[in-house]
Amino acid sequence: MADAIEVVKGAFAQLSSGHAQAPLRTPLSVPKHEGVTLVMPAYLEQSDALAVKVVSVFPRNAALGVPTVCALVLVVDANSGQPAAVIDGTYLTALRTGAASGAATDLMARMDAPQVAILGAGAQGRTQLRAVCEVREVQRVYVYDPVPGQAERFAEEAKGLGGRVPSDIRAARSAQEAVAEADVICTATTSRSPVFDDRDLLPGVHINGIGSYTPEMQEIPEETVARARIVVDSRAACLAEAGDLVVPLRKGLISESSIHAELGEIVLGQKSGRESEEEVTFFKAVGNAVQDAAVAQVVMQHAAELGLGMEVEL
């Protein structure tokens, strides 16, 4: 995770400095099954990383015991245009999404941030926790999920992660309980309405919102968005896709100028992260293909060094 965070920081820096191509992803709605499949290509000029990801988000899968998010990444040799590798994108998506929140937390959260709330006890929530713990000394974690038993299972599994993840991980009975004392909040849900109340937040809290990826989805209360310092992974993508921003924009509660920065601008030192201990900061990500291309490139390099994977003829 520590390596992934640094790789993702570099990818966002290339995106914000104009050294990456990442067209808005193409969504293919599958209304019969309440799902969507997304096609996400990217090329990073400085690191010469080229890849395409196909990712599906099918919320019904949770009831089937199958991951909600499933994906495959095709790495292309930037020198020749030949396919170079096919990598499982399901774990890679969770890893790079967690890494983005880790990067944002590192650059935006208060240095003293001992308590974390995770809203959404799926695979994304697990890598969110790992990433935040990688950049802050976390002492206690509350996790909440509306599905019975999910938070309890998450808490038991996370206690065994070790490393920088603390052993004090508790299943919250409500979102209010989870966020009441939180210094960092990560939302990783498929909700279409806010998952906590603005009045329950502590001053100075940092929020990573990574679940909302369509204009109709919302995880963060409009009141919170309106008073927060807003940082995004990509302005163009978030203004087109992020309901957390699109809804308050339509209502006139914020304007496009309310977006303080892209995360890459903070990585490059062009914009500030946090300016006061009391300020509420909000990182909104819809996911960008530069993350996939950058992390997949490093995964492929490590796999080659370790002799992992299987070589096939096409």
The 8 nearest C-alpha neighbors of each residue, nearest first, counted from 0:
[[1, 3, 2, 4, 130, 98, 94, 129],
 [2, 0, 4, 3, 133, 5, 130, 98],
 [3, 1, 5, 0, 4, 6, 7, 98],
 [4, 2, 0, 6, 5, 1, 98, 7],
 [5, 3, 98, 7, 1, 2, 6, 102],
 [4, 6, 8, 2, 7, 3, 9, 1],
 [7, 5, 3, 9, 8, 4, 2, 10],
 [8, 6, 10, 4, 9, 5, 290, 3],
 [9, 7, 5, 11, 10, 6, 4, 12],
 [8, 10, 12, 6, 7, 11, 13, 5],
 [9, 11, 7, 13, 12, 8, 289, 290],
 [12, 10, 263, 14, 8, 13, 9, 15],
 [11, 13, 263, 9, 15, 10, 14, 16],
 [12, 14, 18, 16, 10, 11, 15, 19],
 [15, 13, 19, 11, 12, 17, 16, 18],
 [14, 16, 263, 12, 17, 13, 264, 11],
 [15, 17, 13, 14, 18, 12, 263, 264],
 [18, 16, 14, 15, 19, 13, 20, 12],
 [19, 17, 13, 44, 16, 14, 43, 45],
 [20, 18, 43, 14, 13, 42, 17, 44],
 [19, 21, 42, 41, 22, 43, 18, 14],
 [20, 22, 41, 288, 40, 19, 289, 23],
 [23, 21, 24, 20, 40, 41, 39, 288],
 [24, 22, 236, 21, 25, 39, 235, 287],
 [23, 25, 39, 38, 22, 37, 26, 40],
 [24, 26, 38, 37, 23, 27, 39, 36],
 [27, 25, 37, 36, 28, 24, 35, 38],
 [28, 26, 36, 35, 37, 29, 25, 38],
 [27, 29, 35, 30, 26, 34, 36, 33],
 [28, 30, 34, 35, 31, 32, 33, 27],
 [31, 29, 33, 32, 28, 34, 35, 27],
 [30, 32, 29, 33, 34, 28, 35, 57],
 [31, 33, 30, 34, 29, 57, 59, 35],
 [34, 32, 30, 31, 29, 57, 35, 58],
 [35, 33, 57, 29, 32, 56, 30, 28],
 [34, 36, 28, 29, 56, 27, 55, 57],
 [37, 35, 55, 27, 54, 26, 56, 28],
 [36, 38, 26, 54, 25, 53, 27, 55],
 [37, 39, 53, 25, 24, 52, 26, 54],
 [38, 40, 24, 52, 288, 51, 53, 37],
 [41, 39, 51, 288, 50, 21, 52, 38],
 [42, 40, 21, 288, 289, 20, 50, 49],
 [41, 43, 49, 20, 48, 19, 44, 21],
 [44, 42, 19, 48, 47, 46, 45, 18],
 [43, 45, 47, 18, 46, 19, 42, 48],
 [44, 46, 47, 43, 18, 13, 19, 48],
 [45, 47, 48, 44, 43, 293, 10, 13],
 [48, 46, 44, 43, 45, 77, 49, 42],
 [49, 47, 43, 46, 42, 292, 293, 296],
 [50, 48, 42, 75, 292, 77, 41, 74],
 [51, 49, 74, 292, 75, 73, 41, 40],
 [50, 52, 40, 73, 39, 72, 41, 74],
 [53, 51, 72, 39, 71, 38, 54, 73],
 [52, 54, 38, 71, 70, 37, 39, 72],
 [55, 53, 70, 37, 36, 69, 52, 71],
 [54, 56, 36, 69, 35, 68, 70, 37],
 [55, 57, 68, 35, 67, 34, 58, 36],
 [56, 58, 34, 67, 59, 60, 55, 33],
 [59, 57, 67, 60, 61, 56, 34, 33],
 [60, 58, 61, 57, 62, 63, 67, 33],
 [61, 59, 63, 65, 67, 58, 62, 57],
 [60, 62, 64, 63, 59, 65, 67, 58],
 [63, 61, 60, 64, 59, 65, 58, 67],
 [64, 62, 60, 61, 65, 59, 66, 67],
 [63, 65, 61, 62, 60, 66, 67, 59],
 [64, 66, 60, 63, 61, 67, 62, 68],
 [67, 65, 68, 60, 61, 69, 64, 122],
 [68, 66, 57, 60, 58, 56, 61, 65],
 [67, 69, 56, 66, 55, 89, 57, 70],
 [70, 68, 89, 55, 54, 66, 67, 56],
 [71, 69, 54, 88, 89, 53, 55, 87],
 [70, 72, 88, 87, 53, 52, 86, 54],
 [71, 73, 52, 86, 88, 85, 51, 87],
 [72, 74, 85, 51, 50, 84, 52, 75],
 [73, 75, 50, 84, 83, 82, 49, 85],
 [76, 74, 82, 83, 49, 50, 81, 80],
 [77, 75, 80, 81, 78, 83, 79, 82],
 [76, 78, 80, 79, 49, 75, 47, 48],
 [79, 77, 76, 80, 81, 47, 75, 49],
 [78, 80, 81, 76, 77, 75, 82, 83],
 [79, 81, 76, 77, 75, 78, 82, 83],
 [80, 82, 76, 79, 75, 83, 77, 78],
 [81, 83, 75, 84, 76, 74, 80, 73],
 [84, 82, 75, 74, 76, 81, 85, 73],
 [85, 83, 74, 73, 82, 86, 75, 299],
 [84, 86, 73, 72, 74, 87, 71, 83],
 [85, 87, 72, 88, 71, 84, 73, 295],
 [88, 86, 71, 89, 72, 70, 90, 91],
 [87, 89, 71, 70, 91, 72, 90, 92],
 [88, 90, 70, 69, 92, 91, 87, 68],
 [89, 91, 93, 92, 88, 94, 87, 70],
 [90, 92, 88, 94, 89, 93, 95, 87],
 [93, 91, 89, 95, 90, 94, 88, 96],
 [92, 94, 123, 90, 96, 91, 95, 97],
 [95, 93, 91, 97, 92, 96, 126, 90],
 [94, 96, 98, 92, 97, 93, 91, 290],
 [97, 95, 99, 93, 98, 94, 92, 100],
 [96, 98, 127, 126, 94, 100, 95, 99],
 [97, 99, 4, 95, 101, 96, 100, 130],
 [100, 98, 102, 96, 101, 97, 103, 95],
 [99, 101, 103, 97, 102, 98, 104, 207],
 [102, 100, 130, 98, 131, 104, 99, 103],
 [101, 103, 99, 105, 100, 104, 4, 98],
 [104, 102, 100, 106, 105, 101, 107, 99],
 [105, 103, 108, 101, 107, 106, 102, 100],
 [104, 106, 102, 103, 134, 107, 101, 108],
 [105, 107, 103, 104, 272, 102, 108, 265],
 [106, 108, 272, 104, 273, 103, 105, 109],
 [109, 107, 104, 205, 105, 110, 106, 273],
 [108, 110, 111, 112, 276, 107, 203, 205],
 [109, 111, 112, 108, 135, 105, 136, 107],
 [110, 112, 109, 113, 135, 136, 108, 182],
 [111, 113, 182, 114, 110, 109, 135, 137],
 [112, 114, 137, 138, 136, 111, 139, 182],
 [115, 113, 139, 181, 182, 140, 112, 137],
 [116, 114, 140, 183, 181, 184, 182, 141],
 [117, 115, 184, 141, 177, 178, 142, 181],
 [116, 118, 142, 185, 184, 186, 119, 141],
 [119, 117, 186, 143, 142, 187, 144, 185],
 [118, 120, 187, 144, 188, 124, 121, 117],
 [121, 119, 124, 144, 150, 153, 149, 118],
 [120, 122, 124, 123, 119, 125, 187, 153],
 [121, 123, 125, 124, 93, 126, 120, 66],
 [124, 122, 93, 125, 121, 126, 187, 127],
 [125, 123, 127, 121, 120, 122, 126, 187],
 [126, 124, 128, 122, 127, 123, 129, 121],
 [125, 127, 97, 129, 128, 123, 124, 94],
 [128, 126, 97, 124, 130, 125, 129, 123],
 [127, 129, 125, 126, 131, 130, 132, 124],
 [130, 128, 126, 132, 127, 131, 133, 125],
 [129, 131, 101, 133, 127, 132, 128, 97],
 [132, 130, 101, 133, 128, 134, 129, 135],
 [133, 131, 135, 129, 130, 134, 164, 163],
 [132, 134, 130, 131, 135, 163, 129, 1],
 [133, 135, 132, 105, 131, 101, 130, 136],
 [136, 134, 132, 137, 133, 131, 112, 110],
 [137, 135, 113, 132, 138, 112, 134, 111],
 [138, 136, 113, 135, 132, 114, 139, 112],
 [137, 139, 113, 165, 114, 136, 167, 140],
 [140, 138, 114, 167, 168, 137, 115, 113],
 [141, 139, 168, 115, 116, 114, 169, 167],
 [140, 142, 116, 169, 177, 171, 170, 168],
 [143, 141, 117, 170, 171, 116, 150, 118],
 [144, 142, 118, 171, 150, 174, 170, 119],
 [143, 145, 119, 150, 146, 120, 118, 149],
 [146, 144, 147, 143, 149, 173, 119, 150],
 [145, 147, 144, 149, 148, 150, 120, 143],
 [148, 146, 149, 145, 144, 150, 151, 152],
 [147, 149, 151, 150, 152, 146, 144, 153],
 [150, 148, 152, 151, 147, 146, 120, 144],
 [149, 151, 153, 170, 143, 144, 152, 148],
 [152, 150, 154, 148, 170, 153, 149, 155],
 [153, 151, 149, 155, 154, 150, 156, 148],
 [152, 154, 150, 156, 151, 155, 157, 120],
 [155, 153, 151, 157, 152, 168, 156, 169],
 [154, 156, 152, 158, 153, 157, 151, 159],
 [157, 155, 153, 158, 154, 159, 152, 160],
 [158, 156, 154, 160, 159, 155, 153, 168],
 [159, 157, 166, 155, 156, 160, 154, 168],
 [158, 160, 157, 161, 156, 155, 166, 164],
 [161, 159, 157, 158, 164, 162, 156, 163],
 [160, 162, 159, 164, 163, 158, 165, 166],
 [163, 161, 164, 160, 165, 133, 132, 129],
 [162, 164, 132, 133, 165, 161, 136, 129],
 [163, 165, 161, 162, 132, 129, 160, 166],
 [166, 164, 167, 138, 163, 139, 137, 158],
 [165, 167, 158, 168, 164, 159, 161, 139],
 [168, 166, 139, 165, 140, 169, 138, 158],
 [169, 167, 140, 154, 166, 141, 139, 158],
 [170, 168, 141, 154, 140, 171, 142, 167],
 [169, 171, 142, 150, 151, 141, 143, 154],
 [172, 170, 143, 173, 177, 142, 141, 176],
 [171, 173, 176, 170, 143, 174, 177, 175],
 [174, 172, 175, 176, 171, 143, 177, 144],
 [173, 175, 177, 176, 195, 143, 178, 194],
 [174, 176, 173, 177, 178, 179, 199, 195],
 [175, 177, 173, 179, 174, 178, 171, 172],
 [176, 178, 174, 141, 175, 116, 171, 179],
 [177, 179, 181, 175, 180, 116, 176, 174],
 [180, 178, 176, 199, 175, 181, 177, 200],
 [181, 179, 178, 201, 182, 114, 177, 200],
 [182, 180, 178, 114, 115, 183, 116, 179],
 [181, 183, 204, 112, 114, 115, 205, 180],
 [184, 182, 205, 115, 181, 204, 206, 116],
 [185, 183, 206, 116, 115, 117, 207, 205],
 [184, 186, 207, 117, 206, 208, 118, 116],
 [187, 185, 118, 208, 188, 209, 117, 119],
 [186, 188, 210, 119, 209, 124, 118, 123],
 [189, 187, 210, 119, 190, 186, 118, 211],
 [188, 190, 210, 211, 191, 187, 216, 58],
 [191, 189, 188, 192, 218, 217, 216, 193],
 [190, 192, 216, 217, 215, 189, 218, 193],
 [191, 193, 217, 190, 218, 194, 216, 219],
 [194, 192, 218, 219, 220, 217, 195, 191],
 [193, 195, 218, 192, 219, 174, 196, 190],
 [196, 194, 193, 174, 175, 197, 220, 219],
 [197, 195, 198, 199, 220, 194, 175, 193],
 [196, 198, 199, 223, 200, 220, 222, 195],
 [197, 199, 196, 200, 201, 223, 195, 222],
 [200, 198, 197, 179, 196, 175, 178, 201],
 [201, 199, 198, 197, 179, 178, 202, 204],
 [200, 202, 204, 203, 180, 199, 179, 181],
 [203, 201, 277, 204, 279, 278, 200, 276],
 [204, 202, 277, 278, 279, 276, 201, 205],
 [203, 205, 182, 279, 202, 183, 201, 206],
 [204, 206, 280, 183, 108, 279, 281, 182],
 [207, 205, 184, 281, 183, 185, 282, 280],
 [206, 208, 185, 282, 100, 281, 184, 209],
 [209, 207, 283, 186, 185, 210, 282, 206],
 [208, 210, 284, 187, 211, 186, 285, 207],
 [209, 211, 187, 188, 189, 208, 212, 186],
 [210, 212, 216, 217, 241, 209, 213, 242],
 [211, 213, 285, 241, 240, 210, 216, 242],
 [212, 214, 240, 241, 215, 216, 242, 211],
 [215, 213, 242, 240, 241, 216, 245, 212],
 [216, 214, 242, 213, 191, 217, 246, 241],
 [217, 215, 191, 242, 211, 213, 214, 190],
 [218, 216, 191, 192, 243, 242, 193, 211],
 [217, 219, 193, 194, 192, 190, 211, 243],
 [218, 220, 193, 217, 243, 221, 194, 223],
 [221, 219, 193, 223, 222, 197, 196, 224],
 [220, 222, 224, 223, 247, 225, 219, 243],
 [223, 221, 225, 220, 224, 197, 226, 252],
 [224, 222, 220, 221, 225, 226, 197, 227],
 [223, 225, 221, 227, 222, 226, 220, 219],
 [224, 226, 222, 223, 227, 253, 221, 252],
 [227, 225, 223, 224, 222, 228, 279, 221],
 [228, 226, 279, 280, 224, 229, 225, 223],
 [227, 229, 280, 281, 279, 259, 230, 226],
 [230, 228, 281, 258, 259, 227, 282, 280],
 [229, 231, 282, 260, 261, 259, 258, 262],
 [232, 230, 283, 261, 233, 282, 284, 262],
 [231, 233, 284, 261, 262, 283, 234, 230],
 [234, 232, 236, 231, 235, 261, 237, 287],
 [235, 233, 237, 236, 238, 231, 261, 232],
 [236, 234, 238, 233, 237, 239, 23, 240],
 [235, 237, 239, 233, 238, 234, 240, 23],
 [238, 236, 241, 240, 234, 239, 235, 233],
 [237, 239, 235, 236, 240, 234, 241, 245],
 [240, 238, 236, 237, 235, 241, 214, 245],
 [239, 241, 213, 214, 237, 212, 238, 236],
 [242, 240, 237, 212, 214, 243, 213, 244],
 [241, 243, 214, 245, 216, 244, 217, 215],
 [242, 244, 217, 241, 245, 219, 246, 218],
 [245, 243, 242, 241, 246, 247, 248, 238],
 [244, 246, 242, 248, 247, 241, 214, 243],
 [245, 247, 249, 248, 242, 244, 243, 250],
 [248, 246, 250, 252, 249, 244, 245, 221],
 [249, 247, 245, 251, 253, 246, 250, 254],
 [250, 248, 246, 247, 251, 245, 252, 253],
 [249, 251, 247, 248, 252, 246, 253, 245],
 [250, 252, 248, 253, 249, 247, 254, 246],
 [253, 251, 247, 250, 248, 225, 254, 221],
 [252, 254, 248, 251, 225, 247, 257, 255],
 [255, 253, 256, 257, 248, 251, 252, 258],
 [254, 256, 257, 258, 253, 248, 238, 234],
 [255, 257, 254, 258, 259, 253, 260, 229],
 [258, 256, 254, 255, 259, 253, 229, 228],
 [259, 257, 229, 256, 260, 255, 230, 231],
 [258, 260, 229, 230, 257, 228, 256, 261],
 [261, 259, 230, 258, 262, 264, 231, 270],
 [260, 262, 231, 263, 264, 230, 232, 233],
 [261, 263, 265, 264, 232, 231, 230, 260],
 [262, 264, 12, 11, 266, 15, 265, 261],
 [265, 263, 267, 269, 261, 262, 266, 270],
 [264, 266, 270, 268, 262, 267, 263, 269],
 [267, 265, 263, 264, 268, 12, 262, 8],
 [266, 268, 264, 265, 269, 12, 263, 270],
 [269, 267, 265, 266, 270, 264, 271, 263],
 [268, 270, 264, 267, 265, 271, 266, 263],
 [271, 269, 265, 268, 264, 260, 272, 267],
 [270, 272, 265, 273, 268, 269, 274, 260],
 [271, 273, 107, 106, 265, 270, 274, 108],
 [272, 274, 107, 275, 271, 108, 280, 278],
 [273, 275, 272, 278, 276, 271, 277, 107],
 [276, 274, 278, 277, 273, 203, 109, 279],
 [275, 277, 203, 278, 109, 274, 273, 202],
 [278, 276, 203, 202, 275, 279, 204, 201],
 [277, 279, 203, 275, 276, 280, 202, 274],
 [280, 278, 203, 227, 204, 205, 228, 202],
 [281, 279, 228, 205, 227, 206, 278, 229],
 [282, 280, 206, 229, 205, 228, 227, 207],
 [283, 281, 230, 207, 231, 229, 206, 208],
 [284, 282, 231, 208, 230, 207, 281, 209],
 [285, 283, 232, 209, 286, 231, 208, 282],
 [284, 286, 212, 209, 237, 241, 211, 287],
 [287, 285, 284, 288, 96, 232, 209, 290],
 [286, 288, 289, 290, 285, 232, 21, 291],
 [287, 289, 291, 290, 41, 39, 40, 21],
 [288, 290, 292, 41, 287, 291, 10, 293],
 [291, 289, 288, 293, 292, 7, 287, 294],
 [290, 292, 288, 294, 289, 293, 295, 95],
 [291, 293, 50, 289, 295, 290, 294, 48],
 [292, 294, 296, 290, 291, 295, 48, 289],
 [293, 295, 297, 291, 296, 292, 290, 298],
 [296, 294, 298, 292, 297, 293, 291, 299],
 [297, 295, 299, 293, 294, 298, 292, 48],
 [296, 298, 300, 294, 299, 295, 301, 293],
 [299, 297, 295, 301, 300, 296, 302, 294],
 [298, 300, 302, 296, 297, 301, 295, 303],
 [299, 301, 297, 303, 298, 302, 296, 304],
 [300, 302, 304, 298, 303, 299, 305, 297],
 [303, 301, 307, 299, 305, 304, 300, 306],
 [302, 304, 306, 300, 301, 305, 299, 307],
 [305, 303, 301, 302, 306, 300, 307, 299],
 [306, 304, 302, 303, 307, 301, 300, 308],
 [305, 307, 303, 304, 302, 308, 301, 309],
 [308, 306, 302, 305, 303, 309, 304, 301],
 [309, 307, 302, 310, 306, 303, 305, 299],
 [308, 310, 311, 307, 306, 84, 302, 85],
 [311, 309, 308, 312, 84, 307, 83, 313],
 [310, 312, 309, 313, 84, 308, 85, 83],
 [313, 311, 310, 309, 82, 83, 84, 81],
 [312, 311, 82, 310, 83, 81, 84, 85]]
